[in-house]
Amino acid sequence: MDLQSFLSPLRYDPHALWQSIRWESPILRYAIRLALALFAGELLLRVLPYHPHDYWVLLTIGVILRPNYSVTRQRIKDRVLGTLLGCALVAALLSTHPSLGLMTLGVFVSLAFARSFITLNYRFTALFASVNALLLVALLEPGSPFLISQRLQDTLIGAALAWAFSFVLPRWEANDLRRQVDALQRAMLGYAQAVLDPVHVSDMNYRRERKRIQDALAAVGGLHARMLEEPRQHQRMRRELAAFIAHSDLLSAHLATLRVLRAQHGDRVLSAEEQARLQCTLSLLQSCLDPDSPDIAPTALETGSIDTPVERRLREVEAEGKTIARLSRQIRSPAHS
């Protein structure tokens, strides 16, 4: 079994670098946006009253500002709320005048929890990172005045700057809508070909195409979820995209069921009539799912005369294919771009 086909190859292509420095590239736009936000933060710090931990502002900008507006918005919420809770926890702890050993233990525990949640829940990471930073400063500079208020102030300033600069050279999710929809349609077509091929049945090819369609469904679903967090005026085809994802998932489920039904018969050699029926459905899906095919409404095809589980599932597949083709035409329509 060749497992290399399931892995994403590592490619070091210089062409990818040139693609990333184009003006339309979200990578270049994010780099400029982050640089401008940090520069504005540094300028602001020069006019504010001096305090020894002003780097907290720049650190907040760096960890909050993300390439996607929706992720930036969620990070702002997590950072502010986590910092507020962390400051409250440290204030309560310092009010009891803890011993050196207890504070050292708090530094160790907070650092461990902050690192543990960094990829799971950033709100907890922000909470324990604030506890860790404040306890370290309290250990190094005992009796530092306004320590907690400075942390809150710097976090709020950094969050405000990150939010403001998230609108500088933005890359809205709707800009990638058509590309992601096309990729999902190609993945569905490849999956259908792996399941409905009347002659060549390859379990390896089926598994590879199943992984591909699952990745494509996850990508489009993530795009839809992130787009709903963006300003309303930058959202496109929300209901149509939700329906497109739902029917794509249904088509994937019907094709998986067809694969099970064929496997129950040991992937036997099909009769000429059965092969023609599968080819008929595959031809309809080709016209429905191929993004490069002309935007022509698919015509009705002749169905089988015998009502069997396979025939009923093929009819469901054809119906979902027609629905997906209609939704795709609406999403790709220039009037809604």
C-alpha positions in Angstrom: 0.0 0.0 0.0 1.5 3.3 -1.1 0.8 5.8 1.7 2.7 8.7 0.1 -0.4 9.7 -1.7 -2.1 10.5 1.6 0.7 12.9 2.6 1.2 16.6 1.7 4.6 16.8 0.0 7.1 19.4 1.2 8.0 21.6 -1.7 10.6 24.4 -1.8 9.5 26.2 -4.9 10.9 29.8 -5.4 7.8 30.5 -7.4 5.8 30.4 -4.1 7.8 33.3 -2.8 7.0 35.5 -5.7 3.3 34.6 -5.4 3.5 35.7 -1.7 4.8 39.2 -2.5 2.1 40.1 -5.0 -0.2 42.9 -3.9 -3.2 40.6 -4.0 -1.4 38.1 -1.7 -3.0 37.8 1.8 0.5 37.0 3.2 1.9 40.4 2.0 -1.1 42.3 3.1 -0.9 40.7 6.6 2.8 41.5 6.8 2.2 45.2 6.0 -0.8 45.3 8.3 1.2 43.9 11.2 4.2 46.2 10.6 2.0 49.3 10.5 0.2 48.2 13.7 3.5 47.7 15.6 4.8 51.0 14.3 1.7 52.8 15.4 2.0 51.1 18.8 5.6 52.2 19.2 4.7 55.8 18.3 1.8 55.8 20.8 4.1 54.5 23.5 6.4 57.4 23.0 3.8 60.0 23.8 2.2 58.1 26.8 3.7 58.5 30.3 6.6 56.2 30.7 6.3 52.9 32.5 8.7 50.0 32.5 6.5 47.4 30.8 5.4 49.2 27.6 6.5 46.2 25.5 3.2 44.5 26.7 1.4 46.7 24.1 3.5 45.5 21.2 3.2 41.9 22.5 -0.5 42.2 22.6 -0.7 43.4 19.0 1.6 40.6 17.8 -0.5 37.8 19.4 -3.9 39.3 18.5 -3.6 40.5 15.0 -4.1 37.6 12.6 -4.5 37.3 8.8 -8.2 36.7 9.2 -10.6 39.3 10.6 -12.7 36.7 12.4 -9.7 35.1 14.1 -8.5 38.6 15.1 -11.9 39.4 16.6 -12.0 36.2 18.6 -8.4 36.7 19.8 -9.3 40.2 21.0 -12.1 38.8 23.1 -9.9 36.0 24.5 -7.0 38.3 25.3 -9.0 41.0 27.0 -11.1 38.6 29.1 -8.2 36.3 29.9 -6.0 39.2 31.0 -8.9 40.6 33.1 -9.4 37.3 34.9 -5.6 36.8 35.3 -5.2 40.2 36.8 -8.1 39.6 39.2 -6.5 36.3 40.2 -3.1 37.8 40.9 -4.6 40.7 42.8 -6.4 38.3 45.1 -3.2 36.3 45.5 -1.0 39.3 46.3 -3.5 40.6 48.8 -2.7 37.6 51.0 1.1 38.4 51.0 2.1 35.0 49.8 5.5 33.4 50.6 8.3 33.2 48.1 7.7 29.4 47.7 4.0 29.9 46.9 4.8 32.6 44.3 7.4 30.4 42.7 5.0 27.6 42.6 2.4 29.9 41.0 5.0 30.9 38.3 5.7 27.3 37.5 2.0 26.2 37.4 0.9 29.2 35.4 3.6 28.7 32.8 2.7 25.0 32.4 -1.0 25.8 31.9 -0.3 28.7 29.5 1.8 26.4 27.3 -0.7 23.5 27.5 -3.7 25.6 26.3 -1.9 27.6 23.6 -3.4 25.5 20.7 -6.6 24.5 22.5 -8.1 27.6 24.1 -6.3 30.9 23.8 -8.5 32.5 26.5 -6.9 30.2 29.1 -3.5 30.8 27.7 -4.0 34.6 28.0 -5.3 34.1 31.6 -2.3 32.0 32.8 0.2 34.1 30.8 -1.0 37.2 32.6 -0.6 35.4 35.9 2.9 34.2 35.0 4.0 37.7 33.8 2.6 39.5 36.9 4.0 37.0 39.4 7.5 37.2 37.7 7.4 41.0 37.9 6.2 40.8 41.5 9.2 38.5 42.3 11.8 40.6 40.6 10.4 44.0 41.6 8.6 43.6 45.0 6.1 46.3 45.8 5.9 47.6 42.2 3.0 50.1 42.1 0.2 50.0 39.6 1.5 46.6 38.3 -2.0 45.2 37.6 -3.4 48.4 36.2 -0.5 48.7 33.8 -1.1 45.2 32.5 -4.8 45.9 31.9 -4.0 49.3 30.3 -1.4 47.9 27.9 -3.7 45.0 26.9 -6.6 47.3 26.1 -4.3 49.6 24.1 -2.9 46.7 22.1 -6.3 45.2 21.5 -7.7 48.5 20.3 -4.8 49.0 17.9 -5.1 45.4 16.6 -8.8 45.9 16.0 -8.3 49.2 14.2 -5.5 47.8 11.9 -7.5 44.7 11.1 -9.3 47.0 8.5 -6.1 48.0 6.9 -5.6 46.1 3.6 -8.0 43.4 4.7 -8.5 40.1 2.9 -12.2 39.1 3.4 -13.3 35.5 3.2 -15.6 36.3 0.3 -12.5 36.9 -1.8 -11.7 33.1 -1.6 -15.3 31.9 -2.0 -15.2 31.0 -5.6 -11.8 29.2 -5.4 -12.9 27.1 -2.4 -16.2 26.2 -4.0 -14.4 25.1 -7.2 -12.0 23.0 -5.1 -14.9 21.3 -3.3 -16.7 20.6 -6.6 -13.5 19.0 -8.1 -13.1 16.9 -4.9 -16.7 15.7 -5.1 -16.3 14.8 -8.8 -13.1 12.8 -8.0 -14.9 11.0 -5.2 -17.9 10.2 -7.4 -15.6 8.8 -10.1 -13.8 6.6 -7.5 -17.2 5.2 -6.3 -19.2 5.0 -9.6 -16.5 3.9 -12.0 -18.3 0.9 -13.6 -15.1 -1.0 -14.5 -12.1 -0.1 -12.3 -12.7 -0.4 -8.6 -9.7 0.7 -6.5 -10.0 0.8 -2.7 -6.8 2.9 -2.5 -8.2 5.5 -4.9 -11.4 5.6 -3.0 -9.7 6.3 0.3 -7.5 9.0 -1.2 -10.5 10.7 -2.8 -12.5 10.4 0.5 -9.7 12.2 2.3 -9.6 14.9 -0.4 -13.4 15.6 -0.1 -13.3 15.7 3.7 -10.5 18.2 3.6 -12.4 20.3 1.0 -15.6 20.2 3.0 -13.7 21.3 6.1 -12.1 24.2 4.2 -15.4 25.5 2.8 -17.1 25.0 6.2 -14.4 27.0 7.9 -14.6 29.8 5.3 -18.4 30.0 6.0 -17.9 30.1 9.7 -15.2 32.8 9.5 -17.3 34.9 7.0 -20.2 35.1 9.5 -17.9 36.8 12.0 -17.0 39.5 9.5 -18.8 42.8 9.0 -22.2 42.3 7.2 -21.3 44.4 4.2 -18.4 42.0 3.4 -20.4 38.8 3.5 -21.5 37.1 0.3 -24.1 34.4 -0.4 -24.4 33.2 3.2 -27.5 31.1 2.8 -26.5 29.7 -0.6 -23.1 28.7 0.7 -24.7 27.0 3.8 -27.0 25.1 1.5 -24.1 24.2 -0.8 -22.1 22.8 2.1 -25.2 20.8 3.4 -25.9 19.3 0.0 -22.3 18.5 -0.6 -22.2 16.6 2.6 -25.3 14.7 1.6 -23.8 13.8 -1.7 -20.7 12.6 0.0 -22.9 10.4 2.3 -24.9 8.9 -0.6 -21.7 8.1 -2.4 -20.2 6.4 0.7 -23.4 4.3 1.0 -23.1 3.3 -2.7 -19.5 2.3 -2.0 -20.7 0.0 0.8 -23.5 -1.4 -1.4 -21.0 -2.3 -4.1 -18.5 -3.7 -1.6 -21.2 -6.0 -0.2 -21.2 -7.8 -3.6 -17.5 -8.2 -3.5 -16.9 -5.5 -6.2 -18.0 -8.1 -8.7 -17.9 -7.4 -12.5 -21.1 -5.6 -13.3 -23.4 -6.5 -16.2 -23.5 -4.2 -19.2 -26.9 -2.8 -18.1 -25.5 -2.0 -14.6 -22.4 -0.4 -16.1 -24.5 1.8 -18.3 -26.6 2.9 -15.4 -23.5 3.9 -13.4 -22.0 5.7 -16.4 -25.2 7.6 -16.8 -25.1 8.9 -13.3 -21.4 9.7 -13.6 -22.0 11.6 -16.8 -24.6 13.7 -15.1 -22.3 14.5 -12.1 -19.6 15.4 -14.6 -21.8 18.1 -16.1 -23.0 19.2 -12.6 -19.7 19.3 -10.7 -17.0 20.1 -13.2 -16.3 23.9 -12.5 -14.8 24.2 -16.1 -17.9 22.8 -17.8 -20.4 25.3 -19.4 -23.1 26.6 -17.0 -25.9 24.6 -18.6 -28.6 23.1 -16.5 -28.3 19.3 -16.5 -31.1 17.4 -18.3 -33.0 14.6 -16.7 -31.6 11.1 -17.4 -33.4 7.9 -17.7 -33.5 5.9 -14.5 -33.4 2.2 -13.9 -36.6 0.2 -14.2 -36.1 -1.9 -11.1 -36.4 -0.2 -7.7 -33.4 -1.5 -5.8 -31.3 0.0 -3.0 -28.6 0.9 -5.5 -31.1 2.5 -7.9 -32.7 4.6 -5.1 -29.3 5.8 -4.0 -28.3 6.7 -7.6 -31.4 8.8 -7.9 -30.5 10.6 -4.6 -27.0 11.2 -6.0 -28.4 12.7 -9.2 -30.8 14.9 -7.3 -28.1 16.2 -5.0 -25.8 16.8 -8.0 -28.5 18.9 -9.8 -29.0 20.9 -6.6 -25.3 21.5 -6.1 -25.0 22.7 -9.7 -27.8 25.2 -9.2 -26.3 26.5 -6.0 -22.9 26.7 -7.6 -24.2 28.8 -10.4 -25.8 31.2 -7.9 -22.6 31.5 -5.9 -20.4 31.9 -9.0 -22.7 34.4 -10.6 -21.0 37.8 -11.3 -24.0 39.6 -10.0 -23.2 38.3 -6.5 -19.4 38.6 -6.7 
